[in-house]
Amino acid sequence: MAAYDLKTLKADIKSGDIDTVLVCFPDMQGRLIGKRFQAEFFVEGALDETHGCDYLLANDIDMEPVPGYDVANWQRGYGDFVMKPDLSTLMKAHWLEGTAIVLCDLVDHHHHDPVPHSPRAILKKQLERLDALGLTANFASELEFYLFDEDYRTIHEKGFRGLKTAGYYIEDYHIFQTTKEEPVMREIRRKLQASGIPIENSKGEWGPGQEEINVRYADALTMADRHVVMKNAIKEIAYAQGKAVTFMAKWDYGLAGSSSHVHMSLAKDGKNAFVDENDKLGMSKLMKHYVAGLLKYAADITVLLAPYVNSYKRFQAGTFAPTKAIWSGDNRTAGFRLCGENTKGVRIECRIGGADLNPYLAYAGMIAAGLKGIEDELELDPPYTGDAYSGEKLPQIPKTLRAAISAFRGSSMLKGALGEQVIAHYAHTADWEQLEYDRRVTDWEIKRGFERC
């Protein structure tokens, strides 16, 4: 992840520059979960492994143990799994004083096989399938979020009402408005860059106080690792300045949602395998098969791109969020957009995912769909032209989490690619999210019906 290794860490510990090592793994929600080690103890032994409770991959966003999982439950006693640091991810966290960070793979406590439902293992399994074909995957996440001129505690105590965004008018590409937000955004760019995450740029997005940060593409596992570290770091950097950010897909009914557009391509022998200079759009047959797979199985993988009830409230016509699972040229109304046509950087952009996605799961689902397209040599329909929002008889992105769960649970493609245990595990996760929403009484319901029902 960064030009930082164990030798450098030891030197920094000896000099007093580092005294803490964050040992983390990504959970089902894509958050960093782990422990803070005294640095000396980490290098003496914890760098080999440490342990965590297996309920951490069987809980909800509130950290509540969820009943009904086969792999972790009260009957099984909620035992341990092993957190095994991947030292290739070691980095100096420049936004935290005296701190380094390392990400872990999760392995079984007894036989040390990978925990199959852990997000990092799920992505690695799909990358192994690509490797068997002599292919690698390059990905890049574009992350959007809202910045607030209030801290998290204040927002919580206000009941999440009447929140003060950092801007008060649409600021898409707007330099003056983003200058006002620059103390936070500059710190984000500087500290992430110094930590080994290559930042390209930041910009204002459509909503007031809405930001976007872009990083250089990388292999899929590295990009997923960077994605989760970035989200955590952005929150911590904002918090340090008395601010808050949200990566919710749709935090306010009247404002634009926040996406995580994902750019992807496959490479062979270090060269972009999606390139064909003789094709009208510069697309190779491999790319066409891959994109055809994404389109055919878009509904199957949507729950991995949009994991919460709230995620589906982003899919509204005329908001730059897609509603149709079609591909197009340089057209932001489509679910999949061709970028860099007729260049060596030709790639496909998935516009379905929200900023709330777990990158390991989202990437794994897209790779699985694309690989199935390659294996079956699926034919790619011509690109759609025009306004996809108003296009008739076009395949829809699932409109609700409930519909997405049904497609996910019934997907024979995903069962073959990810395994039935993984499908059952994450379908149960989504079922619980839907249940928790269904049994709640919302402010909207009370306002609408308290007097008039």
C-alpha positions as CSV (number, residue, x, y, z in Angstrom):
1,M,0.0,0.0,0.0
2,A,2.8,2.4,0.8
3,A,6.6,2.6,0.5
4,Y,6.8,1.5,4.1
5,D,8.1,-1.8,5.5
6,L,8.9,-3.6,8.7
7,K,12.5,-2.4,8.7
8,T,11.3,1.3,8.5
9,L,8.7,0.7,11.1
10,K,11.3,-0.6,13.5
11,A,13.5,2.4,12.9
12,D,10.6,4.7,13.5
13,I,9.8,2.9,16.7
14,K,13.4,3.2,17.9
15,S,13.5,7.0,17.0
16,G,10.2,7.5,18.8
17,D,8.3,8.5,15.7
18,I,5.9,5.6,16.0
19,D,4.5,4.2,19.3
20,T,1.2,2.7,18.1
21,V,0.3,0.2,15.4
22,L,-3.4,-0.1,14.3
23,V,-4.0,-3.8,13.4
24,C,-7.3,-3.8,11.4
25,F,-9.5,-5.8,9.1
26,P,-12.5,-4.7,7.0
27,D,-15.8,-5.9,8.4
28,M,-19.0,-6.7,6.4
29,Q,-19.8,-3.0,6.2
30,G,-16.3,-2.1,5.0
31,R,-15.2,-0.4,8.2
32,L,-11.9,-0.8,9.9
33,I,-12.2,-3.1,13.0
34,G,-9.2,-4.0,15.1
35,K,-6.8,-3.1,18.0
36,R,-4.2,-0.5,18.9
37,F,-0.9,-2.2,19.7
38,Q,2.0,-0.7,21.6
39,A,4.4,-0.6,18.7
40,E,7.2,-2.5,20.5
41,F,4.9,-5.4,21.3
42,F,3.6,-5.5,17.7
43,V,7.1,-6.1,16.3
44,E,8.0,-8.6,19.0
45,G,5.2,-10.9,18.1
46,A,1.8,-9.5,17.2
47,L,3.0,-9.0,13.6
48,D,2.5,-12.8,13.2
49,E,-1.1,-12.9,14.4
50,T,-3.6,-11.7,16.9
51,H,-7.2,-12.7,17.6
52,G,-10.7,-11.2,17.4
53,C,-14.2,-12.5,18.1
54,D,-16.0,-14.1,15.1
55,Y,-19.2,-12.1,15.9
56,L,-17.4,-9.2,14.2
57,L,-18.4,-10.8,10.8
58,A,-21.9,-11.6,12.1
59,N,-23.3,-8.3,13.4
60,D,-25.0,-5.3,11.9
61,I,-24.0,-1.7,11.5
62,D,-24.9,-1.1,15.2
63,M,-22.4,-3.8,16.2
64,E,-25.3,-5.9,17.5
65,P,-24.9,-9.7,17.2
66,V,-27.4,-10.9,14.6
67,P,-29.2,-14.2,15.1
68,G,-29.4,-16.7,12.3
69,Y,-25.8,-16.9,11.0
70,D,-24.5,-20.5,10.6
71,V,-20.8,-19.5,11.1
72,A,-21.1,-17.5,14.3
73,N,-23.9,-17.7,16.9
74,W,-24.6,-18.1,20.6
75,Q,-24.8,-21.9,20.2
76,R,-21.3,-22.0,18.8
77,G,-20.2,-19.6,21.6
78,Y,-18.9,-16.8,19.4
79,G,-15.3,-18.0,19.4
80,D,-12.2,-16.4,17.9
81,F,-10.7,-16.1,14.5
82,V,-7.1,-15.1,13.7
83,M,-6.2,-11.7,12.4
84,K,-3.1,-12.2,10.4
85,P,-1.3,-9.0,9.4
86,D,-0.5,-8.5,5.7
87,L,2.7,-6.6,6.0
88,S,2.5,-5.5,2.4
89,T,-0.3,-3.1,3.6
90,L,1.8,-1.6,6.3
91,M,1.7,2.2,6.2
92,K,2.5,5.2,8.3
93,A,-0.8,6.9,9.1
94,H,0.3,10.5,8.8
95,W,-3.1,11.9,9.9
96,L,-2.7,10.3,13.4
97,E,0.2,11.1,15.7
98,G,2.8,8.4,16.1
99,T,0.7,5.7,14.4
100,A,1.2,3.1,11.7
101,I,-1.5,0.9,10.3
102,V,-1.6,-2.6,8.9
103,L,-4.5,-4.6,7.4
104,C,-5.2,-8.3,8.2
105,D,-6.5,-11.3,6.5
106,L,-8.8,-13.5,8.7
107,V,-8.1,-17.2,9.1
108,D,-9.7,-20.0,11.0
109,H,-8.5,-20.3,14.6
110,H,-7.9,-24.0,14.3
111,H,-6.6,-24.8,10.8
112,H,-5.7,-21.3,9.6
113,D,-7.6,-21.6,6.3
114,P,-9.1,-18.3,5.1
115,V,-12.4,-17.3,6.7
116,P,-14.5,-17.6,3.5
117,H,-17.0,-14.9,4.3
118,S,-14.4,-12.3,5.2
119,P,-14.5,-9.5,2.6
120,R,-10.8,-9.6,1.8
121,A,-11.0,-13.4,1.2
122,I,-14.0,-13.0,-1.0
123,L,-12.1,-10.6,-3.3
124,K,-9.0,-12.7,-3.3
125,K,-10.9,-15.7,-4.5
126,Q,-12.0,-13.8,-7.6
127,L,-8.5,-12.5,-8.2
128,E,-7.2,-16.1,-8.1
129,R,-9.7,-16.9,-10.9
130,L,-8.4,-14.0,-13.0
131,D,-4.8,-15.1,-12.3
132,A,-5.6,-18.6,-13.6
133,L,-6.4,-16.9,-16.9
134,G,-3.2,-14.8,-16.9
135,L,-5.2,-11.7,-16.1
136,T,-5.0,-9.0,-13.4
137,A,-7.6,-6.4,-12.5
138,N,-7.0,-2.6,-12.2
139,F,-9.6,-0.6,-10.3
140,A,-10.2,2.9,-9.1
141,S,-12.8,4.2,-6.7
142,E,-14.2,7.7,-6.8
143,L,-15.5,8.5,-3.4
144,E,-18.1,11.2,-2.7
145,F,-19.2,12.5,0.7
146,Y,-20.8,15.4,2.4
147,L,-18.8,17.7,4.7
148,F,-20.5,19.4,7.7
149,D,-19.5,22.4,9.7
150,E,-20.5,20.5,12.9
151,D,-18.9,17.6,14.7
152,Y,-20.4,14.1,15.1
153,R,-21.4,14.6,18.7
154,T,-23.2,17.8,18.0
155,I,-25.0,16.2,15.1
156,H,-26.0,13.3,17.2
157,E,-27.3,15.5,20.0
158,K,-29.4,17.5,17.5
159,G,-31.1,14.2,16.5
160,F,-29.5,14.5,13.0
161,R,-31.8,17.4,12.2
162,G,-31.1,20.9,10.9
163,L,-27.5,20.0,9.9
164,K,-25.1,22.6,8.6
165,T,-23.3,21.5,5.4
166,A,-20.0,23.1,4.7
167,G,-21.6,24.8,1.7
168,Y,-25.0,26.3,1.0
169,Y,-25.3,26.1,-2.8
170,I,-24.5,23.7,-5.6
171,E,-20.7,23.6,-5.8
172,D,-19.9,21.2,-8.6
173,Y,-16.4,22.0,-9.8
174,H,-16.8,25.4,-8.0
175,I,-13.4,26.8,-6.9
176,F,-14.5,29.6,-4.6
177,Q,-16.9,27.5,-2.6
178,T,-14.3,24.6,-2.3
179,T,-11.8,27.2,-1.2
180,K,-13.9,27.6,1.9
181,E,-13.7,23.9,2.5
182,E,-10.0,23.7,1.7
183,P,-8.6,23.5,5.3
184,V,-10.2,20.0,5.5
185,M,-9.8,18.9,1.9
186,R,-6.1,20.0,1.7
187,E,-5.4,18.0,4.9
188,I,-7.1,15.0,3.4
189,R,-5.0,15.2,0.2
190,R,-1.7,15.9,2.0
191,K,-2.0,13.3,4.7
192,L,-3.2,10.5,2.5
193,Q,-0.5,11.2,-0.1
194,A,2.1,11.2,2.6
195,S,0.8,7.9,3.8
196,G,1.3,6.2,0.4
197,I,-2.2,6.6,-1.1
198,P,-1.6,8.5,-4.4
199,I,-4.2,11.3,-4.6
200,E,-5.0,12.7,-8.0
201,N,-7.5,15.5,-7.0
202,S,-10.5,16.6,-5.0
203,K,-13.4,18.7,-6.3
204,G,-16.8,20.0,-5.3
205,E,-19.7,17.7,-6.1
206,W,-23.3,18.5,-7.0
207,G,-24.7,19.0,-3.5
208,P,-23.8,21.9,-1.0
209,G,-20.9,20.7,1.0
210,Q,-20.5,17.6,-1.2
211,E,-16.9,16.6,-2.0
212,E,-15.2,14.0,-4.3
213,I,-11.7,12.6,-3.9
214,N,-10.0,10.7,-6.6
215,V,-7.0,8.4,-6.4
216,R,-4.7,6.8,-8.9
217,Y,-5.9,3.3,-10.1
218,A,-4.2,0.2,-8.6
219,D,-4.6,-3.5,-8.6
220,A,-8.0,-4.4,-7.2
221,L,-6.9,-5.6,-3.8
222,T,-4.7,-2.6,-3.2
223,M,-7.5,-0.3,-4.3
224,A,-10.0,-1.9,-2.0
225,D,-7.5,-1.6,0.9
226,R,-6.9,2.0,0.0
227,H,-10.6,2.6,-0.2
228,V,-11.4,1.5,3.3
229,V,-8.4,3.3,4.8
230,M,-9.4,6.5,3.0
231,K,-12.9,6.4,4.4
232,N,-11.7,5.9,7.9
233,A,-8.9,8.6,7.5
234,I,-11.3,11.2,6.0
235,K,-13.6,10.8,9.0
236,E,-10.7,11.1,11.4
237,I,-9.2,14.2,9.6
238,A,-12.6,15.9,9.6
239,Y,-13.2,15.0,13.2
240,A,-9.8,16.5,14.2
241,Q,-11.0,19.9,12.8
242,G,-14.3,19.8,14.5
243,K,-16.1,18.7,11.4
244,A,-18.0,15.6,10.3
245,V,-18.6,13.8,7.0
246,T,-21.1,11.2,5.9
247,F,-20.7,8.5,3.2
248,M,-24.5,7.7,3.3
249,A,-25.8,7.1,-0.2
250,K,-28.7,9.6,0.4
251,W,-28.5,11.5,3.6
252,D,-31.2,14.1,2.6
253,Y,-34.3,13.7,0.4
254,G,-33.8,17.0,-1.3
255,L,-30.0,16.7,-2.0
256,A,-27.9,14.7,-4.4
257,G,-26.8,11.3,-3.3
258,S,-23.2,10.2,-2.8
259,S,-21.7,7.6,-5.1
260,S,-18.7,5.4,-5.3
261,H,-18.1,5.2,-9.1
262,V,-15.7,2.4,-9.9
263,H,-13.5,2.3,-12.9
264,M,-12.1,-1.1,-14.0
265,S,-10.1,-2.8,-16.6
266,L,-8.2,-6.1,-16.9
267,A,-4.5,-6.4,-17.8
268,K,-2.4,-9.2,-19.3
269,D,1.4,-9.1,-19.1
270,G,1.1,-5.6,-17.6
271,K,-0.8,-4.1,-20.6
272,N,-4.5,-3.1,-20.7
273,A,-6.3,-6.2,-22.1
274,F,-9.4,-4.1,-22.9
275,V,-7.6,-2.3,-25.7
276,D,-8.1,-3.1,-29.4
277,E,-6.8,-0.3,-31.7
278,N,-8.8,-1.8,-34.6
279,D,-12.1,-1.6,-32.9
280,K,-14.4,1.4,-33.5
281,L,-14.4,2.3,-29.8
282,G,-11.0,0.7,-29.0
283,M,-12.6,-2.2,-27.1
284,S,-11.2,-5.7,-27.3
285,K,-13.4,-8.8,-27.5
286,L,-12.3,-9.5,-23.9
287,M,-13.7,-6.2,-22.8
288,K,-16.9,-6.6,-24.6
289,H,-17.5,-10.0,-23.0
290,Y,-16.7,-8.6,-19.6
291,V,-19.1,-5.7,-20.0
292,A,-21.8,-8.0,-21.3
293,G,-21.4,-10.0,-18.1
294,L,-21.7,-6.9,-16.0
295,L,-24.9,-6.1,-17.8
296,K,-26.4,-9.5,-17.7
297,Y,-25.8,-9.9,-14.0
298,A,-26.2,-6.3,-12.8
299,A,-29.3,-7.2,-10.8
300,D,-27.5,-10.2,-9.2
301,I,-24.7,-8.0,-7.8
302,T,-26.6,-4.9,-6.9
303,V,-26.9,-5.8,-3.2
304,L,-23.1,-5.8,-3.1
305,L,-23.1,-2.3,-4.7
306,A,-26.0,-0.9,-2.7
307,P,-26.1,-2.8,0.7
308,Y,-28.7,-0.7,2.7
309,V,-32.3,0.3,2.4
310,N,-31.1,3.9,2.1
311,S,-28.8,3.0,-0.8
312,Y,-31.9,2.6,-3.1
313,K,-33.1,6.1,-2.4
314,R,-30.2,7.4,-4.4
315,F,-31.5,5.9,-7.6
316,Q,-33.6,8.8,-8.8
317,A,-34.0,10.1,-12.4
318,G,-32.2,13.4,-13.2
319,T,-29.8,13.2,-10.3
320,F,-26.7,11.7,-12.0
321,A,-27.4,8.4,-10.2
322,P,-28.4,5.7,-12.7
323,T,-31.7,3.9,-12.8
324,K,-31.0,1.6,-15.8
325,A,-28.6,-1.3,-16.1
326,I,-27.3,-0.4,-19.6
327,W,-24.0,0.7,-21.0
328,S,-23.3,3.8,-23.1
329,G,-20.5,6.0,-24.3
330,D,-19.6,9.1,-22.4
331,N,-23.1,9.3,-20.9
332,R,-23.7,9.8,-17.2
333,T,-27.3,8.6,-17.4
334,A,-26.2,5.0,-17.9
335,G,-25.4,2.4,-15.2
336,F,-22.2,1.6,-17.0
337,R,-20.2,4.3,-18.9
338,L,-17.4,3.7,-21.4
339,C,-14.4,5.9,-20.5
340,G,-11.2,6.6,-22.4
341,E,-12.5,5.2,-25.7
342,N,-9.8,4.7,-28.4
343,T,-7.1,5.3,-25.9
344,K,-4.7,3.0,-24.0
345,G,-6.7,3.8,-20.9
346,V,-10.0,2.4,-22.1
347,R,-12.1,1.1,-19.2
348,I,-15.7,0.7,-18.0
349,E,-17.1,2.8,-15.2
350,C,-19.8,1.3,-12.9
351,R,-22.0,4.1,-11.7
352,I,-24.4,2.0,-9.6
353,G,-22.5,1.8,-6.4
354,G,-23.1,4.3,-3.6
355,A,-20.4,5.7,-1.2
356,D,-21.8,3.2,1.4
357,L,-20.5,0.1,-0.4
358,N,-17.9,-2.3,0.8
359,P,-15.3,-2.3,-1.9
360,Y,-14.1,-5.9,-1.4
361,L,-17.6,-7.2,-1.9
362,A,-18.5,-4.8,-4.8
363,Y,-15.2,-5.5,-6.7
364,A,-15.7,-9.3,-6.2
365,G,-19.2,-9.1,-7.5
366,M,-18.2,-7.1,-10.6
367,I,-15.3,-9.4,-11.3
368,A,-17.4,-12.5,-11.0
369,A,-20.0,-11.0,-13.4
370,G,-17.4,-10.0,-15.9
371,L,-15.6,-13.3,-15.7
372,K,-18.9,-15.1,-16.4
373,G,-19.3,-12.9,-19.5
374,I,-15.8,-13.9,-20.6
375,E,-16.3,-17.6,-19.9
376,D,-19.6,-17.7,-21.8
377,E,-18.4,-15.3,-24.5
378,L,-21.5,-13.1,-24.1
379,E,-22.3,-10.7,-26.9
380,L,-22.4,-7.1,-26.0
381,D,-25.4,-5.1,-27.3
382,P,-24.6,-1.7,-29.0
383,P,-24.2,1.2,-26.6
384,Y,-27.3,3.1,-25.7
385,T,-27.5,6.7,-26.8
386,G,-29.7,9.4,-25.4
387,D,-31.3,9.9,-22.0
388,A,-31.4,6.6,-20.3
389,Y,-33.7,7.9,-17.6
390,S,-36.6,8.3,-20.1
391,G,-35.6,5.2,-22.2
392,E,-38.4,2.7,-22.4
393,K,-38.1,-1.1,-22.0
394,L,-34.6,-0.8,-20.6
395,P,-33.4,-3.2,-17.8
396,Q,-33.9,-1.6,-14.5
397,I,-31.5,-1.5,-11.6
398,P,-33.4,-3.1,-8.6
399,K,-35.5,-0.3,-7.0
400,T,-35.4,-1.7,-3.5
401,L,-33.1,-3.7,-1.2
402,R,-35.8,-6.4,-1.1
403,A,-35.7,-6.8,-4.9
404,A,-31.9,-6.8,-4.9
405,I,-31.8,-9.5,-2.2
406,S,-34.1,-11.7,-4.3
407,A,-31.8,-11.4,-7.3
408,F,-28.7,-12.0,-5.2
409,R,-30.1,-15.0,-3.3
410,G,-31.3,-16.7,-6.6
411,S,-28.1,-16.1,-8.6
412,S,-26.6,-19.3,-9.8
413,M,-23.7,-17.3,-11.2
414,L,-22.8,-15.9,-7.8
415,K,-23.3,-19.2,-6.0
416,G,-20.7,-20.7,-8.4
417,A,-18.3,-17.8,-8.1
418,L,-18.5,-16.9,-4.4
419,G,-19.9,-20.1,-2.9
420,E,-23.3,-20.9,-1.4
421,Q,-22.0,-20.2,2.1
422,V,-21.0,-16.7,1.2
423,I,-24.3,-16.0,-0.6
424,A,-26.3,-17.3,2.4
425,H,-24.2,-15.2,4.8
426,Y,-24.6,-11.9,3.0
427,A,-28.2,-12.5,2.0
428,H,-28.9,-13.0,5.7
429,T,-27.1,-9.7,6.4
430,A,-29.3,-7.9,3.9
431,D,-32.4,-9.6,5.2
432,W,-31.6,-8.2,8.7
433,E,-31.1,-4.7,7.3
434,Q,-34.5,-4.9,5.6
435,L,-36.1,-6.3,8.8
436,E,-34.6,-3.6,11.0
437,Y,-36.0,-0.9,8.6
438,D,-39.4,-2.5,8.2
439,R,-40.1,-2.5,11.9
440,R,-39.2,1.1,12.5
441,V,-41.5,4.1,12.6
442,T,-40.0,7.0,10.7
443,D,-40.3,10.8,11.1
444,W,-41.9,10.9,7.7
445,E,-44.7,8.5,8.7
446,I,-45.5,10.5,11.9
447,K,-45.5,13.8,10.1
448,R,-47.7,12.5,7.3
449,G,-50.2,10.5,9.4
450,F,-50.2,11.7,13.0
451,E,-53.2,14.1,12.5
452,R,-54.5,13.0,9.1
453,C,-54.9,9.3,9.4
